[in-house]
Amino acid sequence: MKSFSYTVQDPVGIHARPAGLLVKAAKEFADTEITIAKDGKAVKATQLMKLMGLGVKSGDTVTVTAEGASEDAAIAAMEQFFQANL
């Protein structure tokens, strides 16, 4: 299991467009479960509506966890995605 924490910089947080792209990126790692956690609530990164339900705003810190066969590649891709888009 690999994880990292990230403080969201995007002024509107995780909204529809980056959330959709995040789900698409997470689905590329079918053999690895990627979760996003905020304030004790964790959801799979492939579930758009639940991800939006976290209500992540600018300045909130989330923890991204990857567990599975491709966890190293998945966590690297997620970290790069968060830095580029959020």
Phi and psi restraints in degrees (value plus and minus 20) as a CYANA .aco file:
   2 LYS   PHI    -142.4  -102.4
   2 LYS   PSI     127.9   167.9
   3 SER   PHI    -173.9  -133.9
   3 SER   PSI     143.1   183.1
   4 PHE   PHI    -171.2  -131.2
   4 PHE   PSI     137.8   177.8
   5 SER   PHI    -129.1   -89.1
   5 SER   PSI     127.4   167.4
   6 TYR   PHI    -164.1  -124.1
   6 TYR   PSI     114.1   154.1
   7 THR   PHI    -116.1   -76.1
   7 THR   PSI     100.1   140.1
   8 VAL   PHI     -87.2   -47.2
   8 VAL   PSI     108.9   148.9
   9 GLN   PHI    -121.1   -81.1
   9 GLN   PSI     -43.2    -3.2
  10 ASP   PHI     -78.5   -38.5
  10 ASP   PSI     109.5   149.5
  11 PRO   PHI     -77.3   -37.3
  11 PRO   PSI     -46.9    -6.9
  12 VAL   PHI    -126.1   -86.1
  12 VAL   PSI     -13.7    26.3
  13 GLY   PHI      56.8    96.8
  13 GLY   PSI    -173.1  -133.1
  14 ILE   PHI    -108.0   -68.0
  14 ILE   PSI      76.8   116.8
  15 HIS   PHI    -126.3   -86.3
  15 HIS   PSI    -192.6  -152.6
  16 ALA   PHI     -74.5   -34.5
  16 ALA   PSI     -70.3   -30.3
  17 ARG   PHI     -85.2   -45.2
  17 ARG   PSI     -74.5   -34.5
  18 PRO   PHI     -88.0   -48.0
  18 PRO   PSI     -48.4    -8.4
  19 ALA   PHI     -85.1   -45.1
  19 ALA   PSI     -62.1   -22.1
  20 GLY   PHI     -82.5   -42.5
  20 GLY   PSI     -61.1   -21.1
  21 LEU   PHI     -87.8   -47.8
  21 LEU   PSI     -56.4   -16.4
  22 LEU   PHI     -83.8   -43.8
  22 LEU   PSI     -64.3   -24.3
  23 VAL   PHI     -80.6   -40.6
  23 VAL   PSI     -64.8   -24.8
  24 LYS   PHI     -81.0   -41.0
  24 LYS   PSI     -63.2   -23.2
  25 ALA   PHI     -85.8   -45.8
  25 ALA   PSI     -59.2   -19.2
  26 ALA   PHI     -88.0   -48.0
  26 ALA   PSI     -53.3   -13.3
  27 LYS   PHI     -88.5   -48.5
  27 LYS   PSI     -36.0     4.0
  28 GLU   PHI     -87.9   -47.9
  28 GLU   PSI     -37.4     2.6
  29 PHE   PHI    -131.3   -91.3
  29 PHE   PSI      50.8    90.8
  30 ALA   PHI     -84.6   -44.6
  30 ALA   PSI     -46.0    -6.0
  31 ASP   PHI    -111.6   -71.6
  31 ASP   PSI     -11.2    28.8
  32 THR   PHI    -154.3  -114.3
  32 THR   PSI     112.5   152.5
  33 GLU   PHI    -111.3   -71.3
  33 GLU   PSI     101.8   141.8
  34 ILE   PHI    -130.1   -90.1
  34 ILE   PSI     107.9   147.9
  35 THR   PHI    -142.7  -102.7
  35 THR   PSI     130.8   170.8
  36 ILE   PHI    -138.4   -98.4
  36 ILE   PSI     108.2   148.2
  37 ALA   PHI    -144.1  -104.1
  37 ALA   PSI     120.5   160.5
  38 LYS   PHI    -168.0  -128.0
  38 LYS   PSI     108.8   148.8
  39 ASP   PHI      31.8    71.8
  39 ASP   PSI      23.1    63.1
  40 GLY   PHI      62.0   102.0
  40 GLY   PSI     -24.0    16.0
  41 LYS   PHI    -125.0   -85.0
  41 LYS   PSI     111.1   151.1
  42 ALA   PHI    -145.8  -105.8
  42 ALA   PSI     118.5   158.5
  43 VAL   PHI    -153.6  -113.6
  43 VAL   PSI     135.1   175.1
  44 LYS   PHI     -89.8   -49.8
  44 LYS   PSI     118.9   158.9
  45 ALA   PHI     -89.4   -49.4
  45 ALA   PSI     -29.3    10.7
  46 THR   PHI    -114.1   -74.1
  46 THR   PSI     -18.8    21.2
  47 GLN   PHI    -128.0   -88.0
  47 GLN   PSI      76.3   116.3
  48 LEU   PHI     -76.3   -36.3
  48 LEU   PSI     -71.6   -31.6
  49 MET   PHI     -85.5   -45.5
  49 MET   PSI     -58.9   -18.9
  50 LYS   PHI     -88.6   -48.6
  50 LYS   PSI     -57.2   -17.2
  51 LEU   PHI     -82.1   -42.1
  51 LEU   PSI     -65.0   -25.0
  52 MET   PHI     -84.2   -44.2
  52 MET   PSI     -52.5   -12.5
  53 GLY   PHI     -87.0   -47.0
  53 GLY   PSI     -35.4     4.6
  54 LEU   PHI     -87.7   -47.7
  54 LEU   PSI     -44.3    -4.3
  55 GLY   PHI      44.5    84.5
  55 GLY   PSI      24.9    64.9
  56 VAL   PHI     -95.1   -55.1
  56 VAL   PSI     101.2   141.2
  57 LYS   PHI    -128.9   -88.9
  57 LYS   PSI     149.9   189.9
  58 SER   PHI     -79.4   -39.4
  58 SER   PSI     113.7   153.7
  59 GLY   PHI      72.4   112.4
  59 GLY   PSI     -32.7     7.3
  60 ASP   PHI     -95.5   -55.5
  60 ASP   PSI     125.8   165.8
  61 THR   PHI    -125.0   -85.0
  61 THR   PSI     109.7   149.7
  62 VAL   PHI    -136.6   -96.6
  62 VAL   PSI     136.1   176.1
  63 THR   PHI    -134.6   -94.6
  63 THR   PSI     106.9   146.9
  64 VAL   PHI    -127.3   -87.3
  64 VAL   PSI     107.8   147.8
  65 THR   PHI    -145.8  -105.8
  65 THR   PSI     118.3   158.3
  66 ALA   PHI    -146.1  -106.1
  66 ALA   PSI     112.7   152.7
  67 GLU   PHI    -159.7  -119.7
  67 GLU   PSI     103.1   143.1
  68 GLY   PHI     130.3   170.3
  68 GLY   PSI    -189.4  -149.4
  69 ALA   PHI     -83.1   -43.1
  69 ALA   PSI     -54.3   -14.3
  70 SER   PHI    -129.7   -89.7
  70 SER   PSI      11.9    51.9
  71 GLU   PHI     -81.6   -41.6
  71 GLU   PSI     -55.4   -15.4
  72 ASP   PHI     -83.5   -43.5
  72 ASP   PSI     -68.3   -28.3
  73 ALA   PHI     -86.8   -46.8
  73 ALA   PSI     -59.2   -19.2
  74 ALA   PHI     -85.0   -45.0
  74 ALA   PSI     -65.4   -25.4
  75 ILE   PHI     -87.9   -47.9
  75 ILE   PSI     -56.1   -16.1
  76 ALA   PHI     -85.0   -45.0
  76 ALA   PSI     -63.2   -23.2
  77 ALA   PHI     -85.7   -45.7
  77 ALA   PSI     -60.4   -20.4
  78 MET   PHI     -87.4   -47.4
  78 MET   PSI     -60.7   -20.7
  79 GLU   PHI     -82.8   -42.8
  79 GLU   PSI     -62.8   -22.8
  80 GLN   PHI     -84.5   -44.5
  80 GLN   PSI     -62.1   -22.1
  81 PHE   PHI     -80.8   -40.8
  81 PHE   PSI     -67.3   -27.3
  82 PHE   PHI     -82.1   -42.1
  82 PHE   PSI     -63.0   -23.0
  83 GLN   PHI     -85.9   -45.9
  83 GLN   PSI     -55.7   -15.7
  84 ALA   PHI    -101.4   -61.4
  84 ALA   PSI     -50.1   -10.1
  85 ASN   PHI    -136.6   -96.6
  85 ASN   PSI     -38.6     1.4
